[in-house]
């Protein structure tokens, strides 16, 4: 399996694309300059605006006329200031879901303020490696790159009971790299200390930052467009500073158009259409609405006994990729081509397998009385049609 991470520009803005064996598997595009829409994972300063006692929740002001909805607000008071993290992309016309349980997420580590303990990914199965990684975090000492005032704030947070999660990408990582990344996450944590929750957003491209964090296990070949290389030099250097393997994988592409060289523009353009082709000649029609995402599976004119089953199997295997590329979530209603009930179990198994490979949290709710398949998918990102 060949993996490429391509970093260049779409609509004049930084973008990252993940290719696996030459096929587009994921795509991130920065929002327009000055766009105020909160991004999932973003840490923002908030002020309690209006309590909702019956729900134990509150509406919070996020600045710039933006509103968030905080579910865990028991014990809070109106006017209180705090830092919050955006949980998911909001539905149209609704407040952004936020949480006060902030996570500082890195490539190999996640720092968890207020949640003590060292936890490891279930994928880290080797007992010796688990013990080694735990020892690295337990024995962490600050390096010279951490300023004393920031360090004091970070260590105060750790003393109060902050914790750490070791991600799968930590397997085999050198102690120095893990220590450097933990130091960077603690600096993020320290930036919130003494500021009354006035979070300072990280500089640079959110798309590039997320791609280098989440698409690099295993490490792909990383190609960066020539102009983008110069524009994002600082960000790329920061990524390499805590990871020798990323630094070694990065290469500047000196051709005229990195995305065109890899045939990406056609794949990106296809996302503008609600129609997604299936290998057997059928297609899916993917239509986001205010209430849900409706997906209709068509056989493409085949009427033989196995045509419907073939198209349906292709559709459920392809569905997570299409939803991920299009940035769609919420309730997903899948209208399959007609099939007998005896084939439902096979369809469910294929869908569950496809969802396990997908990084976006999705649950299979089951079949409706009308024979639709219902899913609940986390709104992890903004719909791609709003960005391209």
Secondary structure in CASP SS format (residue, H / E / C, confidence):
PFRMAT SS
TARGET T0000
AUTHOR 0000-0000-0000
METHOD secondary structure of the structure
MODEL  1
X C 1.00
X C 1.00
X E 1.00
X E 1.00
X E 1.00
X E 1.00
X E 1.00
X E 1.00
X E 1.00
X E 1.00
X C 1.00
X C 1.00
X E 1.00
X E 1.00
X E 1.00
X E 1.00
X E 1.00
X E 1.00
X E 1.00
X E 1.00
X C 1.00
X C 1.00
X E 1.00
X E 1.00
X E 1.00
X E 1.00
X E 1.00
X E 1.00
X E 1.00
X C 1.00
X C 1.00
X C 1.00
X C 1.00
X C 1.00
X C 1.00
X C 1.00
X C 1.00
X C 1.00
X C 1.00
X C 1.00
X C 1.00
X C 1.00
X E 1.00
X E 1.00
X E 1.00
X E 1.00
X E 1.00
X E 1.00
X E 1.00
X E 1.00
X E 1.00
X E 1.00
X H 1.00
X H 1.00
X H 1.00
X C 1.00
X E 1.00
X E 1.00
X E 1.00
X E 1.00
X E 1.00
X E 1.00
X E 1.00
X C 1.00
X C 1.00
X E 1.00
X E 1.00
X E 1.00
X E 1.00
X E 1.00
X C 1.00
X C 1.00
X C 1.00
X C 1.00
X C 1.00
X C 1.00
X C 1.00
X C 1.00
X C 1.00
X C 1.00
X E 1.00
X E 1.00
X E 1.00
X E 1.00
X E 1.00
X E 1.00
X C 1.00
X C 1.00
X C 1.00
X C 1.00
X C 1.00
X C 1.00
X C 1.00
X C 1.00
X C 1.00
X E 1.00
X E 1.00
X E 1.00
X E 1.00
X C 1.00
X C 1.00
X C 1.00
X E 1.00
X E 1.00
X E 1.00
X C 1.00
X C 1.00
X C 1.00
X E 1.00
X E 1.00
X E 1.00
X E 1.00
X C 1.00
X C 1.00
X C 1.00
X C 1.00
X E 1.00
X E 1.00
X E 1.00
X E 1.00
X C 1.00
X C 1.00
X C 1.00
X C 1.00
X C 1.00
X C 1.00
X H 1.00
X H 1.00
X H 1.00
X H 1.00
X H 1.00
X H 1.00
X H 1.00
X H 1.00
X H 1.00
X H 1.00
X H 1.00
X H 1.00
X C 1.00
X C 1.00
X C 1.00
X C 1.00
X C 1.00
X C 1.00
X C 1.00
X C 1.00
X C 1.00
X H 1.00
X H 1.00
X H 1.00
X H 1.00
X H 1.00
X H 1.00
X H 1.00
X H 1.00
X H 1.00
X H 1.00
X H 1.00
X H 1.00
X C 1.00
X C 1.00
X C 1.00
X E 1.00
X E 1.00
X E 1.00
X E 1.00
X C 1.00
X H 1.00
X H 1.00
X H 1.00
X C 1.00
X C 1.00
X C 1.00
X C 1.00
X H 1.00
X H 1.00
X H 1.00
X H 1.00
X H 1.00
X H 1.00
X H 1.00
X H 1.00
X H 1.00
X H 1.00
X H 1.00
X H 1.00
X H 1.00
X H 1.00
X H 1.00
X H 1.00
X H 1.00
X H 1.00
X C 1.00
X C 1.00
X C 1.00
X C 1.00
X C 1.00
X C 1.00
X C 1.00
X C 1.00
X C 1.00
X C 1.00
X C 1.00
X C 1.00
X C 1.00
X H 1.00
X H 1.00
X H 1.00
X H 1.00
X H 1.00
X H 1.00
X H 1.00
X H 1.00
X H 1.00
X C 1.00
X C 1.00
X C 1.00
X C 1.00
X C 1.00
X C 1.00
X E 1.00
X E 1.00
X E 1.00
X E 1.00
X E 1.00
X H 1.00
X H 1.00
X H 1.00
X H 1.00
X H 1.00
X H 1.00
X C 1.00
X H 1.00
X H 1.00
X H 1.00
X H 1.00
X H 1.00
X H 1.00
X H 1.00
X H 1.00
X H 1.00
X C 1.00
X C 1.00
X H 1.00
X H 1.00
X H 1.00
X H 1.00
X H 1.00
X H 1.00
X E 1.00
X E 1.00
X E 1.00
X E 1.00
X C 1.00
X C 1.00
X C 1.00
X C 1.00
X H 1.00
X H 1.00
X H 1.00
X H 1.00
X C 1.00
X C 1.00
X H 1.00
X H 1.00
X H 1.00
X H 1.00
X H 1.00
X H 1.00
X H 1.00
X C 1.00
X C 1.00
X C 1.00
X C 1.00
X E 1.00
X E 1.00
X E 1.00
X C 1.00
X C 1.00
X C 1.00
X C 1.00
X C 1.00
X E 1.00
X E 1.00
X E 1.00
X E 1.00
X E 1.00
X E 1.00
X C 1.00
X C 1.00
X C 1.00
X C 1.00
X E 1.00
X E 1.00
X E 1.00
X E 1.00
X E 1.00
X E 1.00
X C 1.00
X C 1.00
X C 1.00
X C 1.00
X C 1.00
X C 1.00
X C 1.00
X C 1.00
X H 1.00
X H 1.00
X H 1.00
X H 1.00
X H 1.00
X H 1.00
X H 1.00
X H 1.00
X H 1.00
X H 1.00
X H 1.00
X H 1.00
X H 1.00
X H 1.00
X H 1.00
X H 1.00
X H 1.00
X H 1.00
X H 1.00
X H 1.00
X C 1.00
X C 1.00
X C 1.00
X E 1.00
X E 1.00
X E 1.00
X E 1.00
X E 1.00
X E 1.00
X C 1.00
X C 1.00
X C 1.00
X C 1.00
X C 1.00
X H 1.00
X H 1.00
X H 1.00
X H 1.00
X H 1.00
X H 1.00
X H 1.00
X H 1.00
X H 1.00
X H 1.00
X H 1.00
X H 1.00
X H 1.00
X H 1.00
X H 1.00
X H 1.00
X C 1.00
X C 1.00
X C 1.00
X C 1.00
X C 1.00
X E 1.00
X E 1.00
X E 1.00
X E 1.00
X E 1.00
X E 1.00
X C 1.00
X C 1.00
X C 1.00
X C 1.00
X C 1.00
X E 1.00
X E 1.00
X E 1.00
X E 1.00
X E 1.00
X C 1.00
X C 1.00
X C 1.00
X C 1.00
X C 1.00
X C 1.00
X H 1.00
X H 1.00
X H 1.00
X C 1.00
X C 1.00
END
